[in-house]
């Protein structure tokens, strides 16, 4: 089943995308300098990860616990 049709999988993909973009921006900032076009989407995801990092961390922890136990 595709992640688009399963809400739980969709949230997992979104959280992993945000975390990955933030990690890439911290280690290789030149890759995500462009703020428009296709790379702009990843720049915005990295910005969400930077500014809302406590909430993203709680979301990742909660998602991990739900995957393990449910």
Predicted model as a PDB file, atoms N, CA, C, CB and O in Angstrom, pLDDT in the B-factor column:
MODEL        1                                                                  
ATOM      1  N   UNK A   1       0.838  -1.176   0.000  1.00 59.00           N  
ATOM      2  CA  UNK A   1       0.000   0.000   0.000  1.00 59.00           C  
ATOM      3  C   UNK A   1       0.887   1.245   0.000  1.00 59.00           C  
ATOM      4  CB  UNK A   1      -0.955  -0.005   1.215  1.00 59.00           C  
ATOM      5  O   UNK A   1       1.916   1.284   0.674  1.00 59.00           O  
ATOM      6  N   UNK A   2       0.490   2.224  -0.736  1.00 66.00           N  
ATOM      7  CA  UNK A   2       1.253   3.457  -0.844  1.00 66.00           C  
ATOM      8  C   UNK A   2       1.149   4.276   0.438  1.00 66.00           C  
ATOM      9  CB  UNK A   2       0.769   4.278  -2.037  1.00 66.00           C  
ATOM     10  O   UNK A   2       0.152   4.196   1.156  1.00 66.00           O  
ATOM     11  N   UNK A   3       2.174   5.057   0.716  1.00 63.00           N  
ATOM     12  CA  UNK A   3       2.171   5.903   1.912  1.00 63.00           C  
ATOM     13  C   UNK A   3       1.142   7.025   1.804  1.00 63.00           C  
ATOM     14  CB  UNK A   3       3.561   6.495   2.144  1.00 63.00           C  
ATOM     15  O   UNK A   3       0.771   7.617   2.817  1.00 63.00           O  
ATOM     16  N   UNK A   4       0.681   7.323   0.600  1.00 68.00           N  
ATOM     17  CA  UNK A   4      -0.311   8.386   0.441  1.00 68.00           C  
ATOM     18  C   UNK A   4      -1.694   7.959   0.910  1.00 68.00           C  
ATOM     19  CB  UNK A   4      -0.377   8.820  -1.008  1.00 68.00           C  
ATOM     20  O   UNK A   4      -2.506   8.804   1.288  1.00 68.00           O  
ATOM     21  N   UNK A   5      -1.972   6.658   0.892  1.00 79.00           N  
ATOM     22  CA  UNK A   5      -3.300   6.176   1.246  1.00 79.00           C  
ATOM     23  C   UNK A   5      -3.403   5.706   2.691  1.00 79.00           C  
ATOM     24  CB  UNK A   5      -3.690   5.059   0.330  1.00 79.00           C  
ATOM     25  O   UNK A   5      -4.503   5.447   3.180  1.00 79.00           O  
ATOM     26  N   UNK A   6      -2.288   5.594   3.369  1.00 83.00           N  
ATOM     27  CA  UNK A   6      -2.275   5.185   4.763  1.00 83.00           C  
ATOM     28  C   UNK A   6      -1.754   6.372   5.580  1.00 83.00           C  
ATOM     29  CB  UNK A   6      -1.389   3.894   4.980  1.00 83.00           C  
ATOM     30  O   UNK A   6      -0.602   6.775   5.420  1.00 83.00           O  
ATOM     31  N   UNK A   7      -2.591   6.929   6.446  1.00 83.00           N  
ATOM     32  CA  UNK A   7      -2.233   8.149   7.169  1.00 83.00           C  
ATOM     33  C   UNK A   7      -1.021   7.933   8.068  1.00 83.00           C  
ATOM     34  CB  UNK A   7      -3.415   8.637   8.000  1.00 83.00           C  
ATOM     35  O   UNK A   7      -0.166   8.813   8.168  1.00 83.00           O  
ATOM     36  N   UNK A   8      -0.935   6.800   8.711  1.00 84.00           N  
ATOM     37  CA  UNK A   8       0.192   6.503   9.595  1.00 84.00           C  
ATOM     38  C   UNK A   8       1.500   6.491   8.812  1.00 84.00           C  
ATOM     39  CB  UNK A   8      -0.018   5.152  10.302  1.00 84.00           C  
ATOM     40  O   UNK A   8       2.498   7.049   9.268  1.00 84.00           O  
ATOM     41  N   UNK A   9       1.506   5.867   7.651  1.00 84.00           N  
ATOM     42  CA  UNK A   9       2.702   5.830   6.809  1.00 84.00           C  
ATOM     43  C   UNK A   9       3.028   7.209   6.253  1.00 84.00           C  
ATOM     44  CB  UNK A   9       2.518   4.836   5.663  1.00 84.00           C  
ATOM     45  O   UNK A   9       4.197   7.576   6.140  1.00 84.00           O  
ATOM     46  N   UNK A  10       2.011   7.962   5.911  1.00 86.00           N  
ATOM     47  CA  UNK A  10       2.221   9.320   5.407  1.00 86.00           C  
ATOM     48  C   UNK A  10       2.907  10.188   6.451  1.00 86.00           C  
ATOM     49  CB  UNK A  10       0.888   9.951   4.992  1.00 86.00           C  
ATOM     50  O   UNK A  10       3.842  10.919   6.125  1.00 86.00           O  
ATOM     51  N   UNK A  11       2.459  10.120   7.704  1.00 87.00           N  
ATOM     52  CA  UNK A  11       3.105  10.895   8.770  1.00 87.00           C  
ATOM     53  C   UNK A  11       4.549  10.457   8.985  1.00 87.00           C  
ATOM     54  CB  UNK A  11       2.322  10.756  10.077  1.00 87.00           C  
ATOM     55  O   UNK A  11       5.418  11.287   9.252  1.00 87.00           O  
ATOM     56  N   UNK A  12       4.805   9.169   8.871  1.00 88.00           N  
ATOM     57  CA  UNK A  12       6.165   8.673   9.006  1.00 88.00           C  
ATOM     58  C   UNK A  12       7.060   9.233   7.908  1.00 88.00           C  
ATOM     59  CB  UNK A  12       6.181   7.148   8.974  1.00 88.00           C  
ATOM     60  O   UNK A  12       8.179   9.668   8.180  1.00 88.00           O  
ATOM     61  N   UNK A  13       6.579   9.225   6.684  1.00 89.00           N  
ATOM     62  CA  UNK A  13       7.362   9.737   5.559  1.00 89.00           C  
ATOM     63  C   UNK A  13       7.614  11.233   5.714  1.00 89.00           C  
ATOM     64  CB  UNK A  13       6.644   9.455   4.230  1.00 89.00           C  
ATOM     65  O   UNK A  13       8.718  11.701   5.436  1.00 89.00           O  
ATOM     66  N   UNK A  14       6.612  11.987   6.151  1.00 91.00           N  
ATOM     67  CA  UNK A  14       6.779  13.434   6.333  1.00 91.00           C  
ATOM     68  C   UNK A  14       7.800  13.729   7.427  1.00 91.00           C  
ATOM     69  CB  UNK A  14       5.429  14.094   6.678  1.00 91.00           C  
ATOM     70  O   UNK A  14       8.682  14.568   7.242  1.00 91.00           O  
ATOM     71  N   UNK A  15       7.689  13.047   8.563  1.00 93.00           N  
ATOM     72  CA  UNK A  15       8.653  13.274   9.646  1.00 93.00           C  
ATOM     73  C   UNK A  15      10.069  12.881   9.239  1.00 93.00           C  
ATOM     74  CB  UNK A  15       8.241  12.494  10.889  1.00 93.00           C  
ATOM     75  O   UNK A  15      11.020  13.600   9.547  1.00 93.00           O  
ATOM     76  N   UNK A  16      10.220  11.768   8.563  1.00 93.00           N  
ATOM     77  CA  UNK A  16      11.552  11.371   8.104  1.00 93.00           C  
ATOM     78  C   UNK A  16      12.094  12.344   7.070  1.00 93.00           C  
ATOM     79  CB  UNK A  16      11.516   9.961   7.523  1.00 93.00           C  
ATOM     80  O   UNK A  16      13.296  12.609   7.045  1.00 93.00           O  
ATOM     81  N   UNK A  17      11.236  12.875   6.221  1.00 93.00           N  
ATOM     82  CA  UNK A  17      11.665  13.873   5.238  1.00 93.00           C  
ATOM     83  C   UNK A  17      12.147  15.145   5.901  1.00 93.00           C  
ATOM     84  CB  UNK A  17      10.534  14.193   4.283  1.00 93.00           C  
ATOM     85  O   UNK A  17      13.175  15.698   5.511  1.00 93.00           O  
ATOM     86  N   UNK A  18      11.418  15.615   6.898  1.00 94.00           N  
ATOM     87  CA  UNK A  18      11.814  16.825   7.626  1.00 94.00           C  
ATOM     88  C   UNK A  18      13.147  16.609   8.334  1.00 94.00           C  
ATOM     89  CB  UNK A  18      10.727  17.227   8.646  1.00 94.00           C  
ATOM     90  O   UNK A  18      14.031  17.464   8.276  1.00 94.00           O  
ATOM     91  N   UNK A  19      13.290  15.475   8.995  1.00 94.00           N  
ATOM     92  CA  UNK A  19      14.537  15.196   9.712  1.00 94.00           C  
ATOM     93  C   UNK A  19      15.715  15.057   8.755  1.00 94.00           C  
ATOM     94  CB  UNK A  19      14.394  13.926  10.547  1.00 94.00           C  
ATOM     95  O   UNK A  19      16.811  15.533   9.051  1.00 94.00           O  
ATOM     96  N   UNK A  20      15.501  14.410   7.613  1.00 94.00           N  
ATOM     97  CA  UNK A  20      16.573  14.233   6.638  1.00 94.00           C  
ATOM     98  C   UNK A  20      17.001  15.566   6.040  1.00 94.00           C  
ATOM     99  CB  UNK A  20      16.132  13.282   5.530  1.00 94.00           C  
ATOM    100  O   UNK A  20      18.195  15.833   5.905  1.00 94.00           O  
ATOM    101  N   UNK A  21      16.030  16.404   5.680  1.00 93.00           N  
ATOM    102  CA  UNK A  21      16.368  17.710   5.108  1.00 93.00           C  
ATOM    103  C   UNK A  21      17.118  18.581   6.105  1.00 93.00           C  
ATOM    104  CB  UNK A  21      15.105  18.428   4.644  1.00 93.00           C  
ATOM    105  O   UNK A  21      18.049  19.293   5.728  1.00 93.00           O  
ATOM    106  N   UNK A  22      16.723  18.531   7.367  1.00 93.00           N  
ATOM    107  CA  UNK A  22      17.409  19.307   8.392  1.00 93.00           C  
ATOM    108  C   UNK A  22      18.844  18.811   8.574  1.00 93.00           C  
ATOM    109  CB  UNK A  22      16.645  19.232   9.723  1.00 93.00           C  
ATOM    110  O   UNK A  22      19.768  19.612   8.710  1.00 93.00           O  
ATOM    111  N   UNK A  23      19.027  17.498   8.577  1.00 94.00           N  
ATOM    112  CA  UNK A  23      20.366  16.922   8.712  1.00 94.00           C  
ATOM    113  C   UNK A  23      21.255  17.326   7.542  1.00 94.00           C  
ATOM    114  CB  UNK A  23      20.285  15.392   8.808  1.00 94.00           C  
ATOM    115  O   UNK A  23      22.408  17.709   7.735  1.00 94.00           O  
ATOM    116  N   UNK A  24      20.719  17.240   6.336  1.00 93.00           N  
ATOM    117  CA  UNK A  24      21.504  17.595   5.141  1.00 93.00           C  
ATOM    118  C   UNK A  24      21.868  19.072   5.164  1.00 93.00           C  
ATOM    119  CB  UNK A  24      20.718  17.261   3.849  1.00 93.00           C  
ATOM    120  O   UNK A  24      22.987  19.439   4.809  1.00 93.00           O  
ATOM    121  N   UNK A  25      20.932  19.924   5.580  1.00 92.00           N  
ATOM    122  CA  UNK A  25      21.219  21.366   5.612  1.00 92.00           C  
ATOM    123  C   UNK A  25      22.279  21.705   6.655  1.00 92.00           C  
ATOM    124  CB  UNK A  25      19.940  22.158   5.900  1.00 92.00           C  
ATOM    125  O   UNK A  25      23.081  22.615   6.447  1.00 92.00           O  
ATOM    126  N   UNK A  26      22.291  20.987   7.766  1.00 92.00           N  
ATOM    127  CA  UNK A  26      23.297  21.258   8.794  1.00 92.00           C  
ATOM    128  C   UNK A  26      24.699  20.842   8.340  1.00 92.00           C  
ATOM    129  CB  UNK A  26      22.934  20.530  10.088  1.00 92.00           C  
ATOM    130  O   UNK A  26      25.679  21.509   8.675  1.00 92.00           O  
ATOM    131  N   UNK A  27      24.801  19.760   7.591  1.00 94.00           N  
ATOM    132  CA  UNK A  27      26.112  19.259   7.189  1.00 94.00           C  
ATOM    133  C   UNK A  27      26.577  19.795   5.833  1.00 94.00           C  
ATOM    134  CB  UNK A  27      26.083  17.758   7.148  1.00 94.00           C  
ATOM    135  O   UNK A  27      27.774  19.988   5.621  1.00 94.00           O  
ATOM    136  N   UNK A  28      25.644  20.034   4.923  1.00 92.00           N  
ATOM    137  CA  UNK A  28      25.977  20.525   3.582  1.00 92.00           C  
ATOM    138  C   UNK A  28      25.051  21.691   3.229  1.00 92.00           C  
ATOM    139  CB  UNK A  28      25.857  19.383   2.520  1.00 92.00           C  
ATOM    140  O   UNK A  28      24.118  21.508   2.447  1.00 92.00           O  
ATOM    141  N   UNK A  29      25.280  22.875   3.779  1.00 90.00           N  
ATOM    142  CA  UNK A  29      24.346  23.992   3.574  1.00 90.00           C  
ATOM    143  C   UNK A  29      24.268  24.478   2.129  1.00 90.00           C  
ATOM    144  CB  UNK A  29      24.740  25.140   4.453  1.00 90.00           C  
ATOM    145  O   UNK A  29      23.261  25.071   1.742  1.00 90.00           O  
ATOM    146  N   UNK A  30      25.290  24.247   1.331  1.00 90.00           N  
ATOM    147  CA  UNK A  30      25.266  24.730  -0.051  1.00 90.00           C  
ATOM    148  C   UNK A  30      24.242  23.994  -0.906  1.00 90.00           C  
ATOM    149  CB  UNK A  30      26.639  24.589  -0.673  1.00 90.00           C  
ATOM    150  O   UNK A  30      23.770  24.529  -1.909  1.00 90.00           O  
ATOM    151  N   UNK A  31      23.897  22.775  -0.516  1.00 88.00           N  
ATOM    152  CA  UNK A  31      22.941  21.994  -1.307  1.00 88.00           C  
ATOM    153  C   UNK A  31      21.551  22.627  -1.261  1.00 88.00           C  
ATOM    154  CB  UNK A  31      22.878  20.542  -0.796  1.00 88.00           C  
ATOM    155  O   UNK A  31      20.835  22.627  -2.262  1.00 88.00           O  
ATOM    156  N   UNK A  32      21.172  23.159  -0.114  1.00 86.00           N  
ATOM    157  CA  UNK A  32      19.814  23.689   0.049  1.00 86.00           C  
ATOM    158  C   UNK A  32      19.782  25.216   0.114  1.00 86.00           C  
ATOM    159  CB  UNK A  32      19.184  23.116   1.305  1.00 86.00           C  
ATOM    160  O   UNK A  32      18.932  25.781   0.802  1.00 86.00           O  
ATOM    161  N   UNK A  33      20.689  25.890  -0.588  1.00 86.00           N  
ATOM    162  CA  UNK A  33      20.657  27.350  -0.608  1.00 86.00           C  
ATOM    163  C   UNK A  33      19.524  27.901  -1.451  1.00 86.00           C  
ATOM    164  CB  UNK A  33      21.962  27.884  -1.116  1.00 86.00           C  
ATOM    165  O   UNK A  33      18.959  28.944  -1.121  1.00 86.00           O  
ATOM    166  N   UNK A  34      19.188  27.230  -2.515  1.00 83.00           N  
ATOM    167  CA  UNK A  34      18.153  27.713  -3.433  1.00 83.00           C  
ATOM    168  C   UNK A  34      16.779  27.578  -2.767  1.00 83.00           C  
ATOM    169  CB  UNK A  34      18.193  26.924  -4.783  1.00 83.00           C  
ATOM    170  O   UNK A  34      16.414  26.508  -2.281  1.00 83.00           O  
ATOM    171  N   UNK A  35      16.031  28.677  -2.754  1.00 85.00           N  
ATOM    172  CA  UNK A  35      14.757  28.700  -2.042  1.00 85.00           C  
ATOM    173  C   UNK A  35      13.545  28.607  -2.952  1.00 85.00           C  
ATOM    174  CB  UNK A  35      14.662  29.942  -1.230  1.00 85.00           C  
ATOM    175  O   UNK A  35      12.416  28.773  -2.490  1.00 85.00           O  
ATOM    176  N   UNK A  36      13.749  28.352  -4.205  1.00 87.00           N  
ATOM    177  CA  UNK A  36      12.600  28.220  -5.099  1.00 87.00           C  
ATOM    178  C   UNK A  36      12.781  26.977  -5.957  1.00 87.00           C  
ATOM    179  CB  UNK A  36      12.430  29.486  -5.989  1.00 87.00           C  
ATOM    180  O   UNK A  36      13.877  26.423  -6.045  1.00 87.00           O  
ATOM    181  N   UNK A  37      11.707  26.553  -6.580  1.00 87.00           N  
ATOM    182  CA  UNK A  37      11.766  25.366  -7.404  1.00 87.00           C  
ATOM    183  C   UNK A  37      11.725  24.092  -6.581  1.00 87.00           C  
ATOM    184  CB  UNK A  37      13.003  25.390  -8.244  1.00 87.00           C  
ATOM    185  O   UNK A  37      11.198  24.066  -5.469  1.00 87.00           O  
ATOM    186  N   UNK A  38      12.288  23.040  -7.148  1.00 85.00           N  
ATOM    187  CA  UNK A  38      12.248  21.722  -6.503  1.00 85.00           C  
ATOM    188  C   UNK A  38      13.036  21.704  -5.198  1.00 85.00           C  
ATOM    189  CB  UNK A  38      12.794  20.656  -7.448  1.00 85.00           C  
ATOM    190  O   UNK A  38      12.586  21.123  -4.210  1.00 85.00           O  
ATOM    191  N   UNK A  39      14.208  22.334  -5.187  1.00 87.00           N  
ATOM    192  CA  UNK A  39      15.006  22.374  -3.955  1.00 87.00           C  
ATOM    193  C   UNK A  39      14.366  23.246  -2.887  1.00 87.00           C  
ATOM    194  CB  UNK A  39      16.407  22.881  -4.252  1.00 87.00           C  
ATOM    195  O   UNK A  39      14.658  23.086  -1.703  1.00 87.00           O  
ATOM    196  N   UNK A  40      13.501  24.162  -3.287  1.00 91.00           N  
ATOM    197  CA  UNK A  40      12.816  25.014  -2.322  1.00 91.00           C  
ATOM    198  C   UNK A  40      11.928  24.234  -1.381  1.00 91.00           C  
ATOM    199  CB  UNK A  40      12.002  26.043  -3.035  1.00 91.00           C  
ATOM    200  O   UNK A  40      11.784  24.596  -0.213  1.00 91.00           O  
ATOM    201  N   UNK A  41      11.331  23.166  -1.880  1.00 91.00           N  
ATOM    202  CA  UNK A  41      10.506  22.305  -1.027  1.00 91.00           C  
ATOM    203  C   UNK A  41      11.353  21.698   0.088  1.00 91.00           C  
ATOM    204  CB  UNK A  41       9.838  21.186  -1.863  1.00 91.00           C  
ATOM    205  O   UNK A  41      10.921  21.648   1.240  1.00 91.00           O  
ATOM    206  N   UNK A  42      12.547  21.240  -0.248  1.00 93.00           N  
ATOM    207  CA  UNK A  42      13.435  20.651   0.754  1.00 93.00           C  
ATOM    208  C   UNK A  42      13.996  21.714   1.692  1.00 93.00           C  
ATOM    209  CB  UNK A  42      14.578  19.900   0.073  1.00 93.00           C  
ATOM    210  O   UNK A  42      14.227  21.444   2.871  1.00 93.00           O  
ATOM    211  N   UNK A  43      14.218  22.934   1.165  1.00 93.00           N  
ATOM    212  CA  UNK A  43      14.669  24.033   2.022  1.00 93.00           C  
ATOM    213  C   UNK A  43      13.597  24.348   3.068  1.00 93.00           C  
ATOM    214  CB  UNK A  43      14.990  25.297   1.173  1.00 93.00           C  
ATOM    215  O   UNK A  43      13.910  24.578   4.236  1.00 93.00           O  
ATOM    216  N   UNK A  44      12.336  24.355   2.642  1.00 93.00           N  
ATOM    217  CA  UNK A  44      11.237  24.623   3.576  1.00 93.00           C  
ATOM    218  C   UNK A  44      11.114  23.517   4.613  1.00 93.00           C  
ATOM    219  CB  UNK A  44       9.914  24.777   2.819  1.00 93.00           C  
ATOM    220  O   UNK A  44      10.850  23.797   5.782  1.00 93.00           O  
ATOM    221  N   UNK A  45      11.299  22.280   4.211  1.00 93.00           N  
ATOM    222  CA  UNK A  45      11.254  21.169   5.166  1.00 93.00           C  
ATOM    223  C   UNK A  45      12.396  21.291   6.177  1.00 93.00           C  
ATOM    224  CB  UNK A  45      11.333  19.811   4.426  1.00 93.00           C  
ATOM    225  O   UNK A  45      12.210  21.012   7.362  1.00 93.00           O  
ATOM    226  N   UNK A  46      13.571  21.705   5.712  1.00 93.00           N  
ATOM    227  CA  UNK A  46      14.697  21.892   6.630  1.00 93.00           C  
ATOM    228  C   UNK A  46      14.428  23.048   7.584  1.00 93.00           C  
ATOM    229  CB  UNK A  46      15.997  22.144   5.848  1.00 93.00           C  
ATOM    230  O   UNK A  46      14.799  22.982   8.756  1.00 93.00           O  
ATOM    231  N   UNK A  47      13.786  24.106   7.096  1.00 93.00           N  
ATOM    232  CA  UNK A  47      13.448  25.246   7.947  1.00 93.00           C  
ATOM    233  C   UNK A  47      12.450  24.836   9.028  1.00 93.00           C  
ATOM    234  CB  UNK A  47      12.874  26.396   7.102  1.00 93.00           C  
ATOM    235  O   UNK A  47      12.562  25.277  10.172  1.00 93.00           O  
ATOM    236  N   UNK A  48      11.484  24.004   8.679  1.00 93.00           N  
ATOM    237  CA  UNK A  48      10.532  23.491   9.666  1.00 93.00           C  
ATOM    238  C   UNK A  48      11.283  22.689  10.718  1.00 93.00           C  
ATOM    239  CB  UNK A  48       9.438  22.616   8.989  1.00 93.00           C  
ATOM    240  O   UNK A  48      11.015  22.834  11.911  1.00 93.00           O  
ATOM    241  N   UNK A  49      12.210  21.855  10.299  1.00 93.00           N  
ATOM    242  CA  UNK A  49      12.999  21.059  11.241  1.00 93.00           C  
ATOM    243  C   UNK A  49      13.855  21.905  12.155  1.00 93.00           C  
ATOM    244  CB  UNK A  49      13.874  20.100  10.496  1.00 93.00           C  
ATOM    245  O   UNK A  49      14.063  21.552  13.316  1.00 93.00           O  
ATOM    246  N   UNK A  50      14.362  23.035  11.638  1.00 92.00           N  
ATOM    247  CA  UNK A  50      15.187  23.914  12.467  1.00 92.00           C  
ATOM    248  C   UNK A  50      14.349  24.680  13.479  1.00 92.00           C  
ATOM    249  CB  UNK A  50      15.960  24.891  11.594  1.00 92.00           C  
ATOM    250  O   UNK A  50      14.702  24.743  14.657  1.00 92.00           O  
ATOM    251  N   UNK A  51      13.265  25.250  13.038  1.00 94.00           N  
ATOM    252  CA  UNK A  51      12.485  26.123  13.909  1.00 94.00           C  
ATOM    253  C   UNK A  51      11.573  25.370  14.862  1.00 94.00           C  
ATOM    254  CB  UNK A  51      11.668  27.055  13.084  1.00 94.00           C  
ATOM    255  O   UNK A  51      11.338  25.826  15.982  1.00 94.00           O  
ATOM    256  N   UNK A  52      11.065  24.242  14.442  1.00 93.00           N  
ATOM    257  CA  UNK A  52      10.149  23.473  15.280  1.00 93.00           C  
ATOM    258  C   UNK A  52      10.795  22.194  15.785  1.00 93.00           C  
ATOM    259  CB  UNK A  52       8.882  23.143  14.510  1.00 93.00           C  
ATOM    260  O   UNK A  52      10.116  21.181  15.954  1.00 93.00           O  
ATOM    261  N   UNK A  53      12.101  22.227  16.028  1.00 91.00           N  
ATOM    262  CA  UNK A  53      12.822  21.009  16.368  1.00 91.00           C  
ATOM    263  C   UNK A  53      12.298  20.293  17.612  1.00 91.00           C  
ATOM    264  CB  UNK A  53      14.256  21.330  16.562  1.00 91.00           C  
ATOM    265  O   UNK A  53      12.285  19.062  17.614  1.00 91.00           O  
ATOM    266  N   UNK A  54      11.863  20.983  18.672  1.00 93.00           N  
ATOM    267  CA  UNK A  54      11.307  20.222  19.807  1.00 93.00           C  
ATOM    268  C   UNK A  54      10.026  19.479  19.418  1.00 93.00           C  
ATOM    269  CB  UNK A  54      11.020  21.166  20.990  1.00 93.00           C  
ATOM    270  O   UNK A  54       9.813  18.346  19.852  1.00 93.00           O  
ATOM    271  N   UNK A  55       9.193  20.093  18.623  1.00 94.00           N  
ATOM    272  CA  UNK A  55       7.951  19.448  18.202  1.00 94.00           C  
ATOM    273  C   UNK A  55       8.220  18.320  17.227  1.00 94.00           C  
ATOM    274  CB  UNK A  55       7.010  20.463  17.573  1.00 94.00           C  
ATOM    275  O   UNK A  55       7.556  17.285  17.282  1.00 94.00           O  
ATOM    276  N   UNK A  56       9.173  18.499  16.346  1.00 93.00           N  
ATOM    277  CA  UNK A  56       9.535  17.436  15.411  1.00 93.00           C  
ATOM    278  C   UNK A  56      10.134  16.262  16.178  1.00 93.00           C  
ATOM    279  CB  UNK A  56      10.531  17.955  14.342  1.00 93.00           C  
ATOM    280  O   UNK A  56       9.850  15.108  15.857  1.00 93.00           O  
ATOM    281  N   UNK A  57      10.947  16.537  17.174  1.00 92.00           N  
ATOM    282  CA  UNK A  57      11.529  15.470  17.983  1.00 92.00           C  
ATOM    283  C   UNK A  57      10.451  14.691  18.733  1.00 92.00           C  
ATOM    284  CB  UNK A  57      12.540  16.048  18.973  1.00 92.00           C  
ATOM    285  O   UNK A  57      10.500  13.462  18.793  1.00 92.00           O  
ATOM    286  N   UNK A  58       9.490  15.396  19.297  1.00 93.00           N  
ATOM    287  CA  UNK A  58       8.377  14.722  19.980  1.00 93.00           C  
ATOM    288  C   UNK A  58       7.575  13.891  18.983  1.00 93.00           C  
ATOM    289  CB  UNK A  58       7.457  15.756  20.684  1.00 93.00           C  
ATOM    290  O   UNK A  58       7.164  12.771  19.287  1.00 93.00           O  
ATOM    291  N   UNK A  59       7.355  14.441  17.798  1.00 92.00           N  
ATOM    292  CA  UNK A  59       6.641  13.697  16.761  1.00 92.00           C  
ATOM    293  C   UNK A  59       7.386  12.448  16.342  1.00 92.00           C  
ATOM    294  CB  UNK A  59       6.406  14.576  15.555  1.00 92.00           C  
ATOM    295  O   UNK A  59       6.771  11.397  16.159  1.00 92.00           O  
ATOM    296  N   UNK A  60       8.691  12.539  16.186  1.00 91.00           N  
ATOM    297  CA  UNK A  60       9.493  11.370  15.811  1.00 91.00           C  
ATOM    298  C   UNK A  60       9.481  10.320  16.918  1.00 91.00           C  
ATOM    299  CB  UNK A  60      10.939  11.789  15.498  1.00 91.00           C  
ATOM    300  O   UNK A  60       9.376   9.124  16.646  1.00 91.00           O  
ATOM    301  N   UNK A  61       9.589  10.765  18.151  1.00 93.00           N  
ATOM    302  CA  UNK A  61       9.555   9.825  19.281  1.00 93.00           C  
ATOM    303  C   UNK A  61       8.200   9.128  19.360  1.00 93.00           C  
ATOM    304  CB  UNK A  61       9.854  10.559  20.608  1.00 93.00           C  
ATOM    305  O   UNK A  61       8.130   7.911  19.535  1.00 93.00           O  
ATOM    306  N   UNK A  62       7.132   9.901  19.232  1.00 92.00           N  
ATOM    307  CA  UNK A  62       5.789   9.334  19.280  1.00 92.00           C  
ATOM    308  C   UNK A  62       5.558   8.359  18.126  1.00 92.00           C  
ATOM    309  CB  UNK A  62       4.743  10.449  19.246  1.00 92.00           C  
ATOM    310  O   UNK A  62       4.979   7.289  18.314  1.00 92.00           O  
ATOM    311  N   UNK A  63       6.011   8.734  16.940  1.00 91.00           N  
ATOM    312  CA  UNK A  63       5.845   7.862  15.780  1.00 91.00           C  
ATOM    313  C   UNK A  63       6.651   6.577  15.965  1.00 91.00           C  
ATOM    314  CB  UNK A  63       6.279   8.588  14.486  1.00 91.00           C  
ATOM    315  O   UNK A  63       6.181   5.496  15.608  1.00 91.00           O  
ATOM    316  N   UNK A  64       7.847   6.682  16.516  1.00 90.00           N  
ATOM    317  CA  UNK A  64       8.651   5.490  16.772  1.00 90.00           C  
ATOM    318  C   UNK A  64       7.997   4.554  17.769  1.00 90.00           C  
ATOM    319  CB  UNK A  64      10.013   5.885  17.273  1.00 90.00           C  
ATOM    320  O   UNK A  64       7.995   3.338  17.578  1.00 90.00           O  
ATOM    321  N   UNK A  65       7.445   5.115  18.827  1.00 92.00           N  
ATOM    322  CA  UNK A  65       6.755   4.291  19.816  1.00 92.00           C  
ATOM    323  C   UNK A  65       5.499   3.637  19.221  1.00 92.00           C  
ATOM    324  CB  UNK A  65       6.380   5.139  21.039  1.00 92.00           C  
ATOM    325  O   UNK A  65       5.202   2.481  19.521  1.00 92.00           O  
ATOM    326  N   UNK A  66       4.783   4.359  18.401  1.00 89.00           N  
ATOM    327  CA  UNK A  66       3.574   3.784  17.797  1.00 89.00           C  
ATOM    328  C   UNK A  66       3.928   2.682  16.807  1.00 89.00           C  
ATOM    329  CB  UNK A  66       2.753   4.875  17.094  1.00 89.00           C  
ATOM    330  O   UNK A  66       3.188   1.707  16.676  1.00 89.00           O  
ATOM    331  N   UNK A  67       5.057   2.826  16.107  1.00 87.00           N  
ATOM    332  CA  UNK A  67       5.479   1.773  15.175  1.00 87.00           C  
ATOM    333  C   UNK A  67       5.928   0.529  15.939  1.00 87.00           C  
ATOM    334  CB  UNK A  67       6.620   2.278  14.262  1.00 87.00           C  
ATOM    335  O   UNK A  67       5.647  -0.593  15.520  1.00 87.00           O  
ATOM    336  N   UNK A  68       6.617   0.724  17.044  1.00 91.00           N  
ATOM    337  CA  UNK A  68       7.114  -0.409  17.813  1.00 91.00           C  
ATOM    338  C   UNK A  68       5.976  -1.164  18.504  1.00 91.00           C  
ATOM    339  CB  UNK A  68       8.130   0.065  18.845  1.00 91.00           C  
ATOM    340  O   UNK A  68       5.946  -2.395  18.484  1.00 91.00           O  
ATOM    341  N   UNK A  69       5.051  -0.437  19.109  1.00 90.00           N  
ATOM    342  CA  UNK A  69       4.033  -1.080  19.938  1.00 90.00           C  
ATOM    343  C   UNK A  69       2.708  -1.336  19.246  1.00 90.00           C  
ATOM    344  CB  UNK A  69       3.789  -0.258  21.128  1.00 90.00           C  
ATOM    345  O   UNK A  69       1.913  -2.137  19.737  1.00 90.00           O  
ATOM    346  N   UNK A  70       2.444  -0.685  18.126  1.00 81.00           N  
ATOM    347  CA  UNK A  70       1.128  -0.882  17.484  1.00 81.00           C  
ATOM    348  C   UNK A  70       1.327  -1.385  16.126  1.00 81.00           C  
ATOM    349  CB  UNK A  70       0.307   0.395  17.444  1.00 81.00           C  
ATOM    350  O   UNK A  70       0.357  -1.621  15.406  1.00 81.00           O  
TER     351      UNK A  70                                                      
ENDMDL                                                                          
END                                                                             
